[in-house]
Amino acid sequence: MSAPAPSPLAIVDAEPLERQGEVLTDAALTFLAELHHRFTPRRDELLARRAERRAEIARTSTLDFLPETAHIRDDPDWRVAPAPPALEDRRVEITGPTDRKMTINALNSGAKVWLADFEDASAPTWANVIGGQLNLIDAYERRIDFTSPEGKSYALRPDDVLATVVTRPRGWHLDERHLRAADGRPVPGALVDFGLYFFHNARRLLAQGKGPYFYLPKTESHLEARLWNDVFVFAQDHLSLPQGTIRATVLIETITAAYEMDEILYELRDHASGLNAGRWDYLFSIVKNFRDGGPGFVLPDRNAITMTAPFMRAYTELLVRTCHKRGAHAVGGMAAFIPSRRDPEVNTVAFDKVKADKDREAGDGFDGSWVAHPDLVPVARASFDAVLGDRPHQKDRLREDVRVTAAELIDVASLDARPTHDGLRNAVQVGTRYIEAWLRGLGAVAIFNLMEDAATAEISRSQIWQWVNAGVVFENGEKATADLVRKVAAEELAAIREEVGEDAFAAGRWSQAHDLLLRVALDADYTEFLTLPAYELLG
């Protein structure tokens, strides 16, 4: 006898939003309840497994490729499913949250793909979670427009020039507190974001010659990829859609996932379309996992760690080789610069750096890359056009010259750079400014001419934690201590108050941001994700 169908979900502690009934239909909630019933217990087991693996790394201070999956890595014959036409050419991808203005600008940007972000570039307020789904539905129905407070109007260009949407749900670790099952437990945010988007848009997208495509964040193992694959199989069956309709690109942004790239593609092979190299979260993951590893794992200032650092180069070259060996796209990292309307000289220097970065990626074999601003689309496109020409990708470049050992992926000690006092101040500045904006519901934040998201705050506070706990001595002779961090944080908070003025300071969330940064940077017990305590403060 089959178990009774789970009850539809309850919406709790959330003010009703205009038009939310278009997203939270009875059928959609029933679908989410079924996803929760079937897959949340396995999610919980995998989160527990993360903790066990982290404890093992703390004990050994090393990682290796998995012996039990060697047969998958060694088998030369398997491939992922061929890319659908809409994902064949991914030479430039733009990222950003799903607010109404960004939705229009990203689709119109000239990029091949828009990463429509419910994760690191979006603070998960109820309005953002549901409003983002509405904006995507409205875009597919071509009933979306936007007028700024200054009176500037935004509207979609013709369908044939719009970017293909690849939606990024939240990571497995985050729950959606406003949707609860009959047992009172919140539904994982990943299942909410995936489920609502898939349920409402899969058939719409197929009718347009595209499909429901996803970026999968914060994946730490092939078993987590297997869970996603099982979610996909069930979802497609639920809507009576062919298997393989869903396609997923996995962000290799954790150090453990870097040792399981083949296995991750293998688990998702009927639904896989590629892997992406995510820089800040990757460094955050190294600090998180090797925070007890001693001086050899102490990272320098984040801006001193370029993609040409030996351990970062090993990671990106292995990613390209793995993807192309298996017929998948290799997508490069983010160009986060925001062009200045007032300082052409700043733009000239930054554009040259972006061009060099994208030239390197295209030359290394990547099939595309990310930008954060529409003005960078032509810069990145030129780099990939120069290598690809009329070809949609360069998967035929197998990079068989690449040989990466387990030790090379974690060879942090080979870096010449060391932490600096200015690096500490920058981490405090950026962390405080980002967290304050996040608490006000903004996930993509312009700070010092860069578009920052939650990964920036994670690496910033993690480096502070690591430097203090490692007793780093900066070049000026000062030692990284909790007292020094508190002193710098107080100075920066005072500087912000002077910069923005008393009224704006009082209207913001500055004191809460300052306190939360110090908490997640200085607590003896390292907080796994700062967004977990931050979510408790989110309106």
C-alpha positions as CSV (number, residue, x, y, z in Angstrom):
1,M,0.0,0.0,0.0
2,S,1.5,3.3,-1.0
3,A,2.0,6.1,1.5
4,P,-0.5,9.0,1.4
5,A,0.5,12.0,-0.6
6,P,2.2,14.7,1.5
7,S,0.1,17.7,2.5
8,P,0.6,20.9,0.5
9,L,3.0,23.3,2.2
10,A,2.2,26.1,4.6
11,I,3.3,29.7,3.9
12,V,4.5,31.0,7.3
13,D,5.8,34.4,8.6
14,A,5.5,36.1,5.3
15,E,3.5,39.1,4.3
16,P,1.4,38.3,1.2
17,L,2.9,39.6,-2.0
18,E,1.1,40.9,-5.0
19,R,0.6,38.1,-7.5
20,Q,2.2,35.5,-5.3
21,G,-0.8,33.3,-6.1
22,E,0.5,33.0,-9.7
23,V,3.6,31.2,-8.4
24,L,2.4,29.5,-5.3
25,T,-0.5,27.6,-6.9
26,D,-1.9,24.5,-5.2
27,A,-0.3,22.3,-7.9
28,A,3.1,24.0,-7.5
29,L,3.0,23.6,-3.7
30,T,2.0,20.0,-4.0
31,F,5.0,19.4,-6.4
32,L,7.3,21.1,-3.9
33,A,5.9,19.1,-1.0
34,E,6.6,15.9,-3.0
35,L,10.2,17.0,-3.7
36,H,10.6,17.7,0.0
37,H,9.1,14.4,1.1
38,R,11.3,12.4,-1.3
39,F,14.6,14.2,-1.2
40,T,15.1,16.3,1.9
41,P,16.1,13.2,4.1
42,R,18.9,12.5,1.6
43,R,19.9,16.1,1.6
44,D,20.2,15.9,5.4
45,E,22.4,12.8,5.1
46,L,24.7,14.5,2.6
47,L,25.1,17.6,4.8
48,A,26.1,15.2,7.7
49,R,28.6,13.6,5.3
50,R,30.1,17.0,4.6
51,A,30.8,17.4,8.3
52,E,32.4,13.9,8.5
53,R,34.6,14.7,5.5
54,R,35.7,18.0,6.9
55,A,36.7,16.2,10.1
56,E,38.8,13.8,8.1
57,I,40.5,16.7,6.3
58,A,41.2,18.3,9.7
59,R,42.8,15.0,10.8
60,T,45.0,14.4,7.7
61,S,45.4,17.9,6.1
62,T,45.2,16.4,2.7
63,L,42.8,15.3,0.0
64,D,43.1,12.7,-2.8
65,F,41.1,11.4,-5.7
66,L,38.7,8.7,-4.6
67,P,40.0,5.2,-5.0
68,E,36.4,3.7,-5.1
69,T,35.6,5.8,-8.2
70,A,38.8,5.2,-10.1
71,H,37.0,3.1,-12.7
72,I,34.9,6.1,-13.7
73,R,37.9,8.3,-14.1
74,D,39.8,5.6,-16.0
75,D,37.0,4.7,-18.4
76,P,37.8,6.6,-21.6
77,D,34.4,5.9,-23.3
78,W,31.6,7.6,-21.5
79,R,30.4,11.0,-22.4
80,V,27.7,13.4,-21.2
81,A,24.6,14.0,-23.4
82,P,25.1,16.3,-26.4
83,A,24.4,19.9,-25.6
84,P,21.0,21.2,-26.8
85,P,21.1,23.9,-29.5
86,A,20.5,26.7,-27.0
87,L,23.5,25.8,-24.9
88,E,25.9,24.9,-27.8
89,D,27.5,28.4,-27.8
90,R,28.3,29.8,-24.3
91,R,31.2,32.1,-25.1
92,V,29.9,34.9,-22.9
93,E,27.6,34.5,-19.9
94,I,26.3,37.4,-17.7
95,T,25.4,36.8,-14.1
96,G,23.0,38.6,-11.8
97,P,19.9,38.5,-9.6
98,T,16.4,38.2,-10.9
99,D,15.0,41.6,-10.1
100,R,12.9,43.2,-12.8
101,K,15.5,45.6,-14.2
102,M,18.3,43.0,-14.2
103,T,16.1,40.5,-15.9
104,I,15.6,42.8,-18.8
105,N,19.1,44.1,-19.0
106,A,20.7,40.6,-18.7
107,L,18.4,39.2,-21.4
108,N,19.2,42.2,-23.7
109,S,23.0,42.2,-22.9
110,G,24.2,40.4,-26.0
111,A,25.6,37.6,-23.8
112,K,24.8,34.0,-24.9
113,V,23.6,33.0,-21.4
114,W,22.2,34.7,-18.4
115,L,22.8,33.1,-15.1
116,A,19.6,34.0,-13.4
117,D,20.7,33.9,-9.8
118,F,18.6,32.9,-6.7
119,E,21.8,32.1,-4.9
120,D,24.9,34.3,-4.1
121,A,23.8,37.4,-6.0
122,S,20.3,37.4,-4.3
123,A,19.5,37.9,-0.7
124,P,16.7,35.3,-0.1
125,T,13.9,37.7,1.1
126,W,10.4,36.4,0.4
127,A,10.0,39.2,-2.1
128,N,13.1,38.2,-3.9
129,V,12.3,34.5,-3.9
130,I,8.8,34.9,-5.3
131,G,9.4,38.1,-7.2
132,G,12.3,36.6,-9.1
133,Q,10.1,33.6,-10.2
134,L,7.4,36.1,-11.4
135,N,9.9,38.1,-13.4
136,L,11.1,35.0,-15.2
137,I,7.6,34.0,-16.0
138,D,6.8,37.5,-17.2
139,A,9.9,37.5,-19.4
140,Y,9.0,34.3,-21.1
141,E,5.5,35.6,-21.7
142,R,7.0,38.9,-23.0
143,R,5.0,41.0,-20.5
144,I,7.9,42.4,-18.6
145,D,9.0,46.1,-18.6
146,F,10.5,48.5,-16.1
147,T,10.7,52.2,-15.5
148,S,13.3,53.6,-13.2
149,P,12.6,56.4,-10.7
150,E,14.4,58.7,-13.1
151,G,11.9,57.8,-15.8
152,K,14.1,55.6,-18.0
153,S,12.2,52.7,-19.6
154,Y,13.4,49.2,-20.2
155,A,11.9,46.6,-22.5
156,L,12.9,43.3,-24.1
157,R,14.6,43.1,-27.5
158,P,13.4,40.5,-30.0
159,D,13.4,36.9,-28.9
160,D,16.2,35.8,-31.3
161,V,18.8,38.0,-29.6
162,L,17.9,37.3,-26.0
163,A,20.3,35.4,-23.7
164,T,19.4,31.8,-22.8
165,V,18.5,31.6,-19.1
166,V,20.4,29.2,-16.8
167,T,18.9,29.5,-13.4
168,R,20.9,29.0,-10.2
169,P,19.0,27.8,-7.1
170,R,20.3,28.1,-3.6
171,G,22.8,25.6,-2.3
172,W,21.8,22.5,-0.4
173,H,22.7,24.0,3.0
174,L,20.0,26.8,2.9
175,D,16.4,26.3,3.9
176,E,13.4,28.4,2.9
177,R,11.9,29.3,6.3
178,H,8.7,30.7,4.8
179,L,7.6,27.3,3.3
180,R,7.0,24.5,5.8
181,A,5.8,20.9,5.5
182,A,3.2,19.3,7.6
183,D,5.9,18.2,10.1
184,G,6.9,21.8,10.6
185,R,10.2,21.5,8.8
186,P,11.3,24.1,6.3
187,V,11.8,23.1,2.6
188,P,15.3,23.3,1.3
189,G,15.8,26.5,-0.7
190,A,17.4,24.5,-3.5
191,L,14.2,22.5,-4.0
192,V,12.0,25.7,-3.8
193,D,14.0,27.6,-6.4
194,F,14.4,24.6,-8.7
195,G,10.8,23.3,-8.2
196,L,9.0,26.6,-8.8
197,Y,11.1,27.5,-11.9
198,F,10.8,24.0,-13.4
199,F,7.1,23.6,-12.7
200,H,6.1,26.9,-14.2
201,N,8.5,27.2,-17.1
202,A,9.6,23.9,-18.4
203,R,6.8,23.6,-21.0
204,R,7.0,27.3,-21.8
205,L,10.7,26.9,-22.6
206,L,10.3,23.8,-24.7
207,A,7.8,25.6,-26.8
208,Q,10.4,28.3,-27.4
209,G,13.0,25.8,-28.5
210,K,14.9,25.9,-25.2
211,G,14.6,24.1,-21.9
212,P,14.9,24.3,-18.2
213,Y,18.6,24.8,-17.6
214,F,20.3,25.1,-14.2
215,Y,23.6,26.0,-12.5
216,L,24.2,23.9,-9.4
217,P,26.1,25.7,-6.7
218,K,28.2,24.7,-3.7
219,T,28.4,21.0,-4.7
220,E,30.9,19.1,-2.6
221,S,30.7,15.6,-3.9
222,H,29.5,13.3,-6.7
223,L,26.8,12.0,-4.2
224,E,25.3,15.5,-4.1
225,A,25.3,15.5,-7.9
226,R,23.5,12.1,-7.8
227,L,20.9,13.6,-5.6
228,W,20.3,16.4,-8.1
229,N,20.1,13.8,-10.9
230,D,17.4,11.9,-9.0
231,V,15.5,15.2,-8.4
232,F,15.7,15.8,-12.2
233,V,14.4,12.3,-13.1
234,F,11.5,12.6,-10.7
235,A,10.6,16.2,-11.9
236,Q,10.6,15.2,-15.5
237,D,8.4,12.2,-14.9
238,H,6.1,14.3,-12.8
239,L,5.4,16.6,-15.7
240,S,5.6,13.8,-18.3
241,L,8.6,15.4,-20.0
242,P,11.4,13.3,-21.7
243,Q,14.4,12.5,-19.6
244,G,17.3,14.7,-20.5
245,T,15.0,17.8,-20.9
246,I,16.8,19.4,-17.9
247,R,20.4,20.4,-18.3
248,A,22.7,21.3,-15.5
249,T,26.1,23.0,-15.3
250,V,27.9,22.4,-12.0
251,L,30.0,25.0,-10.3
252,I,33.3,23.5,-9.2
253,E,33.7,26.0,-6.4
254,T,34.6,23.7,-3.5
255,I,38.0,22.0,-3.1
256,T,36.4,18.6,-2.5
257,A,34.5,18.8,-5.8
258,A,37.7,19.5,-7.6
259,Y,38.8,15.9,-6.8
260,E,35.5,14.5,-8.2
261,M,34.9,16.4,-11.5
262,D,34.7,13.2,-13.6
263,E,32.4,11.6,-11.1
264,I,30.1,14.6,-10.9
265,L,29.7,14.7,-14.7
266,Y,29.1,10.9,-14.7
267,E,26.3,11.1,-12.1
268,L,24.6,13.8,-14.2
269,R,25.6,12.5,-17.6
270,D,22.1,12.5,-19.1
271,H,21.5,16.0,-17.8
272,A,25.0,17.5,-17.7
273,S,26.1,20.3,-19.9
274,G,29.3,21.5,-18.3
275,L,31.4,22.6,-15.3
276,N,32.3,26.2,-14.2
277,A,35.3,27.5,-12.3
278,G,34.1,29.7,-9.4
279,R,37.1,31.6,-7.9
280,W,36.0,33.2,-4.6
281,D,33.9,30.3,-3.3
282,Y,36.7,27.9,-4.2
283,L,39.2,29.9,-2.1
284,F,36.6,30.1,0.7
285,S,36.3,26.3,0.5
286,I,40.0,25.9,0.8
287,V,40.1,28.0,4.0
288,K,37.1,26.3,5.4
289,N,38.4,22.8,4.9
290,F,42.1,23.4,5.7
291,R,41.7,26.0,8.4
292,D,43.5,23.6,10.8
293,G,46.2,22.8,8.3
294,G,49.0,25.0,9.6
295,P,51.0,27.8,7.9
296,G,51.2,25.9,4.6
297,F,47.5,26.6,4.0
298,V,47.4,30.3,5.0
299,L,46.2,32.3,2.0
300,P,47.4,35.8,1.2
301,D,45.2,38.7,0.4
302,R,42.4,37.6,-1.9
303,N,43.4,40.0,-4.6
304,A,46.9,38.6,-4.6
305,I,45.6,35.2,-5.6
306,T,45.2,35.3,-9.4
307,M,44.1,32.4,-11.6
308,T,47.7,32.0,-12.6
309,A,48.7,30.9,-9.1
310,P,50.0,27.3,-9.5
311,F,47.2,25.6,-7.4
312,M,44.5,27.7,-9.2
313,R,46.0,26.9,-12.6
314,A,46.0,23.2,-11.7
315,Y,42.3,23.4,-10.9
316,T,41.3,25.3,-14.1
317,E,43.4,23.2,-16.4
318,L,42.0,20.0,-14.9
319,L,38.5,21.3,-15.3
320,V,39.1,22.0,-19.0
321,R,40.7,18.6,-19.6
322,T,37.9,16.8,-17.7
323,C,35.1,18.6,-19.5
324,H,36.4,18.2,-23.0
325,K,37.3,14.5,-22.4
326,R,33.6,14.0,-21.5
327,G,32.0,16.2,-24.2
328,A,31.0,18.9,-21.7
329,H,31.4,22.7,-21.8
330,A,34.2,24.3,-19.6
331,V,33.0,27.7,-18.4
332,G,35.5,30.2,-16.9
333,G,35.3,32.6,-14.1
334,M,34.0,36.0,-13.3
335,A,35.1,39.4,-14.6
336,A,33.5,41.5,-11.8
337,F,34.6,45.0,-12.8
338,I,31.9,47.6,-13.0
339,P,32.8,50.3,-15.6
340,S,33.0,53.8,-14.2
341,R,31.0,56.6,-15.8
342,R,33.3,59.2,-14.4
343,D,36.8,57.8,-14.6
344,P,37.9,56.7,-18.1
345,E,41.4,55.9,-16.9
346,V,40.1,53.4,-14.4
347,N,38.1,51.8,-17.2
348,T,41.2,51.5,-19.5
349,V,43.3,49.7,-16.9
350,A,40.4,47.4,-15.8
351,F,39.4,46.6,-19.4
352,D,43.0,45.6,-20.1
353,K,43.0,43.3,-17.1
354,V,39.6,41.8,-18.1
355,K,40.9,41.2,-21.7
356,A,44.1,39.5,-20.4
357,D,42.0,37.3,-18.1
358,K,39.6,36.3,-20.9
359,D,42.4,35.8,-23.4
360,R,44.1,33.4,-21.0
361,E,40.8,31.4,-20.5
362,A,40.2,31.2,-24.2
363,G,43.8,30.2,-24.8
364,D,43.6,27.5,-22.1
365,G,40.6,25.9,-23.8
366,F,37.6,27.3,-22.0
367,D,34.4,27.5,-24.1
368,G,33.1,30.6,-22.4
369,S,33.3,32.8,-19.4
370,W,31.4,35.1,-17.0
371,V,31.0,38.8,-16.7
372,A,29.0,40.9,-14.2
373,H,28.2,43.9,-16.3
374,P,26.8,44.4,-19.8
375,D,29.7,46.6,-20.8
376,L,32.0,43.7,-20.4
377,V,30.2,41.4,-22.8
378,P,31.9,42.7,-25.9
379,V,35.3,42.6,-24.2
380,A,34.9,38.9,-23.2
381,R,33.3,38.1,-26.6
382,A,36.3,39.5,-28.5
383,S,38.7,37.2,-26.5
384,F,36.6,34.1,-27.3
385,D,35.8,35.2,-30.9
386,A,39.6,35.4,-31.6
387,V,40.0,31.7,-30.6
388,L,36.6,30.2,-31.6
389,G,35.8,32.1,-34.7
390,D,32.5,30.7,-36.0
391,R,32.8,27.5,-33.9
392,P,30.4,27.4,-30.9
393,H,33.1,25.9,-28.6
394,Q,36.4,24.2,-28.6
395,K,35.6,20.8,-27.0
396,D,37.8,19.2,-29.6
397,R,40.8,20.7,-27.7
398,L,41.3,17.8,-25.3
399,R,44.2,19.2,-23.4
400,E,45.8,15.8,-23.1
401,D,49.0,17.6,-22.1
402,V,47.5,18.3,-18.7
403,R,48.5,16.1,-15.8
404,V,47.4,17.3,-12.4
405,T,48.3,15.5,-9.2
406,A,46.2,15.5,-6.0
407,A,49.0,17.5,-4.2
408,E,49.1,20.2,-6.9
409,L,45.4,21.1,-6.2
410,I,46.2,22.1,-2.6
411,D,49.7,23.4,-3.1
412,V,48.9,26.8,-1.4
413,A,52.4,26.9,0.1
414,S,53.9,27.6,-3.3
415,L,52.5,31.2,-3.3
416,D,55.1,33.9,-2.7
417,A,52.5,36.5,-1.5
418,R,51.7,36.8,2.2
419,P,48.8,38.4,4.1
420,T,49.1,42.2,4.5
421,H,47.6,44.7,6.9
422,D,45.9,46.4,3.9
423,G,44.4,43.1,3.0
424,L,42.9,42.8,6.5
425,R,41.4,46.3,6.2
426,N,40.0,45.5,2.7
427,A,38.5,42.3,4.0
428,V,36.8,44.2,6.9
429,Q,35.6,47.0,4.5
430,V,34.2,44.7,1.9
431,G,32.7,42.2,4.4
432,T,30.9,45.0,6.3
433,R,29.6,46.8,3.2
434,Y,28.4,43.6,1.6
435,I,26.7,42.2,4.7
436,E,24.9,45.5,5.3
437,A,23.5,45.5,1.8
438,W,22.5,41.8,2.0
439,L,20.6,42.5,5.2
440,R,18.6,45.1,3.2
441,G,17.8,42.5,0.6
442,L,20.5,43.2,-2.0
443,G,22.7,40.2,-3.0
444,A,24.7,41.8,-5.9
445,V,26.5,44.9,-4.5
446,A,28.9,47.3,-6.2
447,I,31.9,47.9,-3.9
448,F,35.0,49.7,-5.0
449,N,34.2,49.3,-8.7
450,L,33.6,45.5,-8.4
451,M,30.3,43.6,-8.4
452,E,30.4,41.5,-5.2
453,D,28.2,38.7,-4.1
454,A,28.0,36.4,-1.0
455,A,31.1,34.5,-2.1
456,T,33.1,37.7,-1.6
457,A,31.9,38.1,2.0
458,E,32.6,34.4,2.7
459,I,36.3,34.6,1.6
460,S,36.7,38.0,3.3
461,R,35.5,36.8,6.8
462,S,37.2,33.4,6.3
463,Q,40.6,35.0,5.7
464,I,40.2,37.2,8.8
465,W,39.4,34.0,10.8
466,Q,42.3,32.1,9.3
467,W,44.8,34.9,9.9
468,V,43.8,35.4,13.5
469,N,43.8,31.7,14.3
470,A,47.2,31.2,12.5
471,G,48.7,34.2,14.4
472,V,49.8,35.8,11.1
473,V,52.3,38.7,11.5
474,F,51.8,41.4,8.8
475,E,54.5,43.3,7.0
476,N,54.1,46.3,9.4
477,G,54.9,44.1,12.4
478,E,51.4,43.9,13.7
479,K,50.0,40.5,14.6
480,A,46.5,39.4,13.5
481,T,44.5,39.3,16.7
482,A,40.9,39.6,17.6
483,D,41.6,43.0,19.1
484,L,43.3,44.3,16.0
485,V,40.3,43.1,13.9
486,R,37.9,44.8,16.3
487,K,40.0,48.0,16.1
488,V,40.0,48.0,12.3
489,A,36.3,47.2,12.1
490,A,35.5,50.1,14.5
491,E,37.6,52.5,12.3
492,E,35.9,51.3,9.2
493,L,32.4,51.7,10.7
494,A,33.2,55.3,11.7
495,A,34.5,56.0,8.2
496,I,31.3,54.6,6.7
497,R,29.2,56.8,9.0
498,E,31.2,59.9,7.9
499,E,31.0,58.8,4.2
500,V,27.2,58.2,4.0
501,G,26.0,60.7,6.6
502,E,24.1,60.3,9.9
503,D,20.7,59.9,8.3
504,A,21.7,57.2,5.8
505,F,23.8,55.4,8.4
506,A,20.8,55.3,10.8
507,A,18.5,54.1,8.0
508,G,20.9,51.2,7.1
509,R,21.9,48.0,8.8
510,W,25.5,49.0,9.5
511,S,25.8,48.1,13.2
512,Q,24.2,44.7,12.6
513,A,26.6,44.1,9.7
514,H,29.6,45.1,11.8
515,D,28.5,42.8,14.6
516,L,27.8,39.9,12.3
517,L,31.1,40.2,10.5
518,L,33.0,40.1,13.8
519,R,30.9,37.1,15.0
520,V,31.6,35.0,11.9
521,A,35.3,36.2,11.7
522,L,36.2,35.8,15.3
523,D,34.1,33.1,17.0
524,A,36.3,30.1,18.0
525,D,33.8,27.8,16.3
526,Y,34.0,28.5,12.6
527,T,30.6,29.2,11.1
528,E,30.1,27.0,8.0
529,F,28.2,29.6,6.0
530,L,27.8,33.3,7.1
531,T,24.4,33.3,5.2
532,L,23.0,31.0,7.9
533,P,23.2,33.4,10.8
534,A,22.6,36.3,8.4
535,Y,19.3,34.7,7.2
536,E,18.0,34.9,10.8
537,L,18.4,38.7,10.6
538,L,17.0,39.1,7.1
539,G,13.7,41.0,6.9
